[in-house]
């Protein structure tokens, strides 16, 4: 899809997600024919002309100054990650100039050693296409996969029914996964492998297609993850994610429990009953 069309879809989705009450827009007795805000209301909030904003949504223009980008981000109440994605969509030429060619994805031995040496918490490396590139014993055990087993975490989330049992907050975790994928499209514009993954999920998972249409965007960061593991029961883990320097798109993810909690006890139990991992 052309960048201008993607920009239009992004703006429409976030305009539709806002209510007049959230935006401080007066509501009159006349019926509203569109969900969320109208184009003229967003244009007014951003301090730009309705005609200009309409052209942006229709994909006829994507030339935006810094002040307009900031104003639209404020009007649409975008998060920091969503504003970064808006910038990439608004300036596709700049994104292409900074893009580096991607070769075969490999996990550096030093990164693998770091992850496998982690104790008392699950640790894993996720690649640019959301493949599980490596993990420690707890990382593999958390998802119930064998060390070295090819696994794509996005496909797992949306296409494996067992994930709805593993994740008590499946809907929120599914939205988060789609948001990470949307962020990846900004990091890797026009990447065919990423486009194939998104296309496959859109065809095979109606839930993914529905979530993708609302245009969630988020960076992997820190969060709380809840599991209901079939071997040890409920777990509440604190997640920290960081990018791997020198390998675009790769992230190290650590998930650990607060000391002294039931989750910490259950995580230790999972570690004792998990088979020893062997690096693939």
N, C-alpha and C positions, 0 to 999 in steps of 0.2 A: 504494500500500500504506500502511495506517495506520502511524503512527510506532511504536506498541507492537509491531506485527508485525515491522517492520524491526529493532527492538531485539532481539526474540527470535531472529530469524534471525542477527543479528550475534553474539549470545552463543553460540548453538549452533555456528556455524561455527568460532569461535575456541576453544571448548571441545573440539571434535572434532580441532582441529589440534595440541593439546598431548598429549604422552605422559606417563604417570605418572613415568617416569624424569626427564623434563625438569622436572617440578613437584615432585619429591621425595615423591611419593605412594607408600606401600608397596604392593607387588603380591603377592597371595597366590596359592595354587595354583588357586583356582577360576577357570574361564574368564570372560573379560570379554566382555559382549554388545554393547558400544558402542565405536566408535572413539574414541580420545582419553580424556579424563576423563569421569567420571560427574558428574551434577548435584550429588550429595551431596559429592563431592570438591571441586568448585569452591566450593560453599557453605562447606565447612570452611576452605578456604584463604583465603576472603574474610572469614570470621568472621561470616557471616549464616546465617539459618535455611534449611534445605532447602526448606521450603514457600514462603518469600519468593522464593528464587532460581527455583524452578519457575514461580511466577506471572510472573516477569519473562520467562522464556523462552517461556511460553505466551501472552504478549501481554495478560495480565490486569491488569498494573500496570506503570507506568514512572516511578513517583515514587521518586526516589533522592536521598539526601542527598549532600553532597560527600564525606563519609567513606566511604559505600558505593561511590560512583563510583571513588574512589581505590583502595579495597580490591579491587574487581573488576578494575580495570586491572592491579593487581599480580598478582592470582591468575591472570589470563589472559595475563600477560606481554605486554601491549599496548605498542606503540610510542607515542611522543608524538603522532603523527598519528592513530593508532587511538584513543587516549584522547580526543582532541578530537572525533573522530567519535562516540564513545560518548556524550559529553556532549550533542552535538546531537540524537542519537536519544532520549536520556533526557529532554530538555527541549525538545520540539518547539515549545511555545508561545513560549518565549524566542527560538528561532530565527526563528519567523514575525514576531515583533515587530521584530527587527533587520533583517529582509529588506527590501531596496529593490526597487521595481518596475524591471524591465529593459525598455528600449526597443530599437530597432534597434541592432545592434552596429556601431560605426564605429571606424576606426583614426585616432587623432589625427595630424595632419600632423607634429607635433614628434616623436612616437614613430616614425613612418615614417622621418623624416629621420635619427634616431639609429641605427636599424637599418641603413638603406642606407649610412650613412657608415662602418660597421664594416669594417675590413680585416683580412686574415690569419685570420679566423675566420668560420664560418657564423653568421648571426644571423637570427632570425625572431620574429614575433609570433603567438602562438596565442590564439584567442578562447575565450570561456566554453564554447562547444560543441565545442572542439578543431578549429575551422576555422583554416587557415593564412591569416591576415589580411594578412600582408606579410612580406618577407624581403629580404636582400641577394642578390647574385648567387650566392654560395656556398650560402646557405640553400636557394634553389630548386634549385641543381645537386645538392645532397646527396640530395634526394629525387627528382631527375629529373623535375621538373615545370616548366612554363613560367611565367614571371612573370604573375601575375594569374589563373592557372588555379584554378578553385574546387576546393579540396582539404580534406577533413576527415581529420585525421591518425589518429583512432581508426578510422574506416572503412578507411583505407589499411592500417593495421596488421593488421586482422583479416580484411579481405575481398580484399585484393590479394595473390595468390600471390607476386609479385615481392618482397614484403617479407621473405619467409623466406630469400631469397638476399641481400638487402641487409643484414639483421641476422643475423650469425652466432649471436648469443644471443637468437634470436627469442622463445623461451619466456619468458625473464626480462624482455625488453622488453615482451612482451604483458601479462604480469602487472603490470608497472609502469604501463602504459597504463590497464588496468582499475582499478588502485588510484587513479590520478589521477581517473578518472571517478567512483569511489565518493566521493572527497573532494569532488568538485563537487556531488554530490547533497546533501551536508551544507551546502554553501554556498548552494545554490539548491533548497531543498526544494519539492516539488510543481511544479517547472518542467516544463511540457508538452513543450517542445522537447528538453530533456535526457532526459525519459522516453521520447520517441519514438526518440531515438538509441540508448538502451540497449535498448529493445524490438526495434529493427531488428537490432542486433548479436546479440542473444540468439537471434533466429530464424534469421539467416543464417549465424552462425558457432558451431558446436558448441564450439569451443575457448573462445570468449568466454563462452558459457553455463556451461561447466565452471569457468572461472576466476572468473567473477562469483559463483558459488555459494559459493566459499571466503572471500568477503568481504575481499579485500585493500584496504587503505586507505593512501594515502601522499600527501604534498604534493610538488609539483614542487620540487626543490631542486638539489643538485649531485650529479653522478654521472659515471661513465666510460661512454661510449658506443662500441661497436665496430660498424664497418660493413665490408662487403665490396662496395665500389662497382664497378659494371660498367665504369667508365672508367679508374679509377686504382688499383683493388685495395684492400687492407686499410687501414683507418683506425682509430686509437684517439684519440678526442677527449674532452676534459674539458668537461662541460656545467655551466653555471650558469644558473639560472632565477630570475626575480624578477617579482613582481606589478607591474602598471601602476597607479600611483596614480590614483584617480578613475574607473577603468573596471573594475568588479568582474568577476573571472574572467579578465581578459586577462593574459598573461604574455609577457615578453621572454626569449628563450632564446638564449644564446651557446654555441657549440661550437667549441673551438680545440684545436690540438695543442701538445704540449710542444716548445719550440724545439729545433732540432737533431736531431729524430727523423725517421724515415722518414715518419711520418704528416704531419709539417709539410711535407716535400717534396711528398708526394702531394696535400696540400690546396692548395698553391700551384699544382701542375700542374692540378688541377681548376679552379682559378680562371682559369687562362690559356686553357683549352679550353672554358669555359662562355660562352654568348652573353651580351652585355650585357643587364642587366635593365632593364625599363621599369616604373615604378610603375604598378599597376593603377588 
